[in-house]
C-alpha cells in the first residue's frame, strides 16, 4: 500500500514538472500581440499625427504573408477599439525583454513634434521599428 502511494506521488510530481517545463516561457510569442498606448502629446507615427488612446496590434501571420503587420486603432475606454487609423510593415529587431510596453520616440525638427520610431510589447524580446512613410 505504501509503495503505491509513493509511486503515485512520484508519477504526479513528474507530470507536474513536465507541465511546468512545457509552459515556462520558451520564447514563443503569440501570433498576434496588442497593447493600449496613450499619447498625452502629439506624436508622429509614419506620416500621421496621433494623440489620445490607441490600440497597437501586431500580427505575425500578416507579416509572413507580406501584408502590413502593425495596425493602430483609435481606442475608446468605454467602447473599445474603433476605426483603424494606420497600418504599416514594421522592421523587427532583437532587444532585451521588456517588462512593459516600450515606446521609443525621437524629437523632430517640425513644430516640436516627437516621432515614434519603435514599439516593444511587454514580455517580448522583439522591437518593432516604424517606418517614416507607410
ZAMARPA-405890 format. One record per residue: residue in one letter; chain; x, y negated, z negated of N, C-alpha, C in turn. Coordinates in steps of 0.001 Angstrom, whole numbers, m for minus. Atoms other than C-alpha are relative to their C-alpha. Layout:
% ZAMARPA-405890
BASE|a|A|X|Y|Z|X|Y|Z|X|Y|Z .
...
***
This chain:
% ZAMARPA-405890
BASE|x|A|823|1193|0|0|0|0|868|m1259|0 .
BASE|x|A|m891|1147|75|2779|m2416|m943|752|m176|1320 .
BASE|x|A|m708|34|m1263|4615|m1527|2288|m857|m683|1077 .
BASE|x|A|907|607|m975|1561|m2506|4374|m116|m1504|m200 .
BASE|x|A|99|1433|296|1292|m5881|2642|1268|m712|457 .
BASE|x|A|m1269|608|m414|4984|m6604|3244|74|m66|1526 .
BASE|x|A|m36|m29|m1462|4757|m5570|6925|m981|m1021|579 .
BASE|x|A|999|955|m483|1570|m7618|7445|470|m1441|m228 .
BASE|x|A|m511|1338|294|3178|m10649|5764|1117|m382|962 .
BASE|x|A|m1086|275|m944|6301|m10380|7944|m529|m219|1414 .
BASE|x|A|617|170|m1307|4152|m9995|11057|m633|m1389|116 .
BASE|x|A|633|1315|7|2127|m13108|10147|1045|m1107|38 .
BASE|x|A|m1078|976|4|5311|m15046|9430|626|m111|1394 .
BASE|x|A|m560|1|m1354|6698|m14025|12826|m901|m699|992 .
BASE|x|A|954|642|m902|3543|m15127|14643|m16|m1508|m225 .
BASE|x|A|3|1435|297|3512|m18494|12865|1299|m663|449 .
BASE|x|A|m1282|556|m430|7218|m19050|13547|43|m142|1518 .
BASE|x|A|19|70|m1468|6754|m18269|17249|m903|m1136|472 .
BASE|x|A|901|1090|m362|3816|m20673|17441|618|m1356|m263 .
BASE|x|A|m664|1252|325|5842|m23396|15761|1079|m317|1025 .
BASE|x|A|m1059|214|m986|8766|m22952|18140|m602|m337|1355 .
BASE|x|A|616|226|m1304|6465|m22871|21167|m593|m1396|138 .
BASE|x|A|632|1321|m58|4886|m26240|20260|860|m1096|m592 .
BASE|x|A|m832|962|725|7880|m28095|18858|656|m1037|893 .
BASE|x|A|m512|1125|m764|8305|m30875|21426|1213|342|826 .
BASE|x|A|m1119|m434|m827|10456|m29283|24075|268|m936|1168 .
BASE|x|A|m248|963|m1052|10497|m32427|26208|m1032|35|1114 .
BASE|x|A|1029|m62|m1025|7402|m31516|28214|m941|m1180|m204 .
BASE|x|A|834|1183|60|5444|m34661|29000|m1350|333|641 .
BASE|x|A|1285|m258|m635|1710|m34540|29689|m50|m627|1392 .
BASE|x|A|28|511|m1370|830|m35119|33360|m544|m1423|119 .
BASE|x|A|502|1368|m13|m996|m38349|32514|202|m606|m1386 .
BASE|x|A|m220|701|1262|39|m40829|29835|m669|m1366|88 .
BASE|x|A|616|1317|15|m1634|m44039|28744|248|m679|m1334 .
BASE|x|A|m127|810|1216|m1352|m46849|26215|m687|m1334|251 .
BASE|x|A|616|1320|m97|m3030|m50161|25498|1032|m1036|m381 .
BASE|x|A|m936|1096|245|m889|m53280|25742|m795|m1293|m117 .
BASE|x|A|650|1293|172|m1956|m56700|24502|1027|m1086|266 .
BASE|x|A|m906|1090|m362|m213|m59601|26216|m561|m1293|m585 .
BASE|x|A|472|1217|670|m552|m62655|23966|420|m1262|740 .
BASE|x|A|m417|1114|m851|1162|m64881|26542|m23|492|1450 .
BASE|x|A|34|m444|m1396|1037|m64836|30360|1268|781|365 .
BASE|x|A|m1110|m864|m388|3219|m62029|31755|m163|356|1474 .
BASE|x|A|1|m338|m1413|4145|m61418|35385|278|1501|144 .
BASE|x|A|m160|m1435|m265|3657|m57773|36433|m159|155|1510 .
BASE|x|A|m133|37|m1457|4657|m57182|40062|m230|m1443|424 .
BASE|x|A|265|1396|m375|3084|m60322|41575|m1301|m510|m621 .
BASE|x|A|1222|386|710|142|m60611|39119|341|m562|m1371 .
BASE|x|A|m159|556|1339|m61|m62783|36018|m1101|598|m874 .
BASE|x|A|944|m653|908|m1687|m60855|33156|62|m646|m1380 .
BASE|x|A|85|455|1387|m2864|m61994|29730|m1208|685|m608 .
BASE|x|A|1085|m709|655|m5020|m60093|27257|328|1473|m148 .
BASE|x|A|m182|m1440|226|m5543|m56352|26733|m123|762|1310 .
BASE|x|A|m18|m833|m1207|m4710|m53808|29431|322|1432|m375 .
BASE|x|A|m299|m1413|129|m4729|m50039|29637|1022|335|1082 .
BASE|x|A|m1045|m401|m932|m1493|m48794|31239|m80|1515|127 .
BASE|x|A|117|m1431|m254|m1828|m45355|32857|1097|418|971 .
BASE|x|A|m992|m581|m904|990|m43290|34367|m431|1427|317 .
BASE|x|A|475|m1302|m452|48|m40209|36426|1106|698|798 .
BASE|x|A|m1073|m748|m666|2808|m37705|37304|m474|694|1270 .
BASE|x|A|521|m671|m1201|565|m35891|39813|m29|m964|1181 .
BASE|x|A|m19|1005|m1065|135|m39098|41815|1429|m290|445 .
BASE|x|A|m1405|259|m307|3878|m39683|41607|550|1085|932 .
BASE|x|A|m472|m1111|m823|4567|m36229|43075|m591|m47|1411 .
BASE|x|A|632|105|m1312|2138|m36929|45943|452|m1249|763 .
BASE|x|A|m471|1212|m654|3904|m40226|46733|m959|m1169|m98 .
BASE|x|A|975|1073|203|969|m42360|45566|464|m911|m1125 .
BASE|x|A|m327|851|1144|1219|m45347|43216|m359|729|m1298 .
BASE|x|A|190|m830|1193|1647|m43641|39837|m385|m796|m1239 .
BASE|x|A|326|828|1158|1101|m46580|37484|m1159|m918|347 .
BASE|x|A|1138|904|m170|m2162|m48481|37106|m209|m788|m1281 .
BASE|x|A|374|857|1113|m3117|m51379|34855|m1495|m277|134 .
BASE|x|A|1434|258|28|m6797|m51663|33888|m281|m1054|m1058 .
BASE|x|A|457|955|1014|m8399|m54625|32158|m666|831|m1088 .
BASE|x|A|526|m803|1106|m9355|m53335|28689|m804|m867|m949 .
BASE|x|A|874|662|965|m12247|m54432|26519|m112|915|m1209 .
BASE|x|A|37|m860|1189|m12081|m53150|22905|m1355|648|m250 .
BASE|x|A|1335|m551|214|m15853|m52564|22886|m416|910|1159 .
BASE|x|A|450|m721|m1193|m16482|m51386|26457|1025|1007|530 .
BASE|x|A|m1041|m898|m492|m13156|m49603|27061|617|m512|1286 .
BASE|x|A|m658|416|m1243|m11291|m49625|30381|m1013|m597|985 .
BASE|x|A|829|657|m1006|m12712|m51942|33042|630|235|1374 .
BASE|x|A|m502|m173|m1358|m11590|m52530|36635|1531|95|34 .
BASE|x|A|m1444|m72|m214|m8132|m51670|37922|475|m1357|505 .
BASE|x|A|m530|1302|m368|m6070|m54845|38177|1145|149|999 .
BASE|x|A|m1117|m223|m899|m2965|m53461|39874|507|1424|m130 .
BASE|x|A|m653|m1305|48|m1101|m50270|40723|1266|m84|832 .
BASE|x|A|m1288|41|m686|2430|m49531|41911|757|1295|m239 .
BASE|x|A|m932|m1109|194|5193|m46950|42244|1040|m455|m1021 .
BASE|x|A|m1012|356|999|7392|m47017|39147|1332|630|390 .
BASE|x|A|m1328|m578|m174|11110|m46244|39029|391|642|m1324 .
BASE|x|A|m311|m669|1268|11813|m43587|36358|1474|m161|m373 .
BASE|x|A|m1364|108|522|14904|m43958|34160|63|687|m1360 .
BASE|x|A|m177|m665|1297|16220|m41883|31252|323|m1037|m1071 .
BASE|x|A|m177|905|1143|16054|m43702|27916|m24|840|m1270 .
BASE|x|A|213|m686|1283|16284|m42739|24250|m1508|55|m278 .
BASE|x|A|1424|m167|310|12918|m41515|22921|m500|m1232|m759 .
BASE|x|A|595|1183|630|10713|m44474|21995|m962|431|m1097 .
BASE|x|A|921|m332|1087|8822|m44429|18702|m1346|m694|157 .
BASE|x|A|1256|693|m288|6129|m46783|20067|52|m487|1446 .
BASE|x|A|14|566|m1340|5047|m48317|23366|1020|m1127|63 .
BASE|x|A|m1045|1011|m139|8002|m50394|24545|m203|m736|1316 .
BASE|x|A|152|848|m1169|7547|m53292|26954|1230|m884|108 .
BASE|x|A|m1216|788|m197|10706|m54884|28378|m318|m1174|916 .
BASE|x|A|281|1217|m759|10360|m58467|29560|1274|m799|192 .
BASE|x|A|m1067|976|m212|12753|m60978|31079|m659|m1348|286 .
BASE|x|A|517|1340|m258|12303|m64700|31395|213|m342|1471 .
BASE|x|A|m130|405|m1395|11648|m66050|34893|305|m1483|76 .
BASE|x|A|m280|1427|m211|12540|m69414|36370|m1275|m800|202 .
BASE|x|A|1243|681|m333|8896|m70194|37117|m872|m239|m1224 .
BASE|x|A|982|395|1016|6773|m72055|34573|147|716|m1335 .
BASE|x|A|m257|m651|1286|8380|m70349|31588|m754|1326|m142 .
BASE|x|A|655|m1305|25|6762|m67026|32537|1000|1086|m365 .
BASE|x|A|m800|m1200|222|8058|m63670|31377|m438|1037|1021 .
BASE|x|A|302|m1080|m947|8273|m60749|33827|173|1333|m722 .
BASE|x|A|m99|m1346|550|7537|m57201|32648|834|827|975 .
BASE|x|A|m905|m739|m881|10403|m55107|34041|m67|1507|m233 .
BASE|x|A|47|m1425|298|9824|m51747|32336|m948|250|m1164 .
BASE|x|A|788|m443|1146|7489|m49875|30016|400|1429|m314 .
BASE|x|A|m314|m1359|444|8016|m46705|27999|m1014|393|m1060 .
BASE|x|A|1014|m465|932|5400|m44659|26174|633|547|m1277 .
BASE|x|A|m448|m556|1274|5749|m43618|22529|244|1497|148 .
BASE|x|A|m328|m1417|m22|7436|m40236|22145|588|484|1312 .
BASE|x|A|m508|m388|m1322|8760|m40264|25726|1438|m485|169 .
BASE|x|A|m1391|385|m272|12365|m40381|26938|158|m560|1404 .
BASE|x|A|m67|556|m1351|11487|m41837|30332|m561|m1409|0 .
BASE|x|A|469|1356|m221|11279|m45537|31040|m553|m85|1406 .
BASE|x|A|626|166|m1307|9194|m46727|33985|258|m1419|476 .
BASE|x|A|m334|1305|m540|10710|m49587|35970|m1133|m526|863 .
BASE|x|A|1090|658|m726|8297|m52085|37501|604|m819|1125 .
BASE|x|A|m528|783|m1127|8948|m53481|40993|m481|m1451|m70 .
BASE|x|A|416|1402|m26|8782|m57217|41620|m1163|m210|967 .
BASE|x|A|1134|8|m943|6397|m56598|44558|m610|1392|4 .
BASE|x|A|639|m1336|39|3810|m53758|44628|354|891|1169 .
***
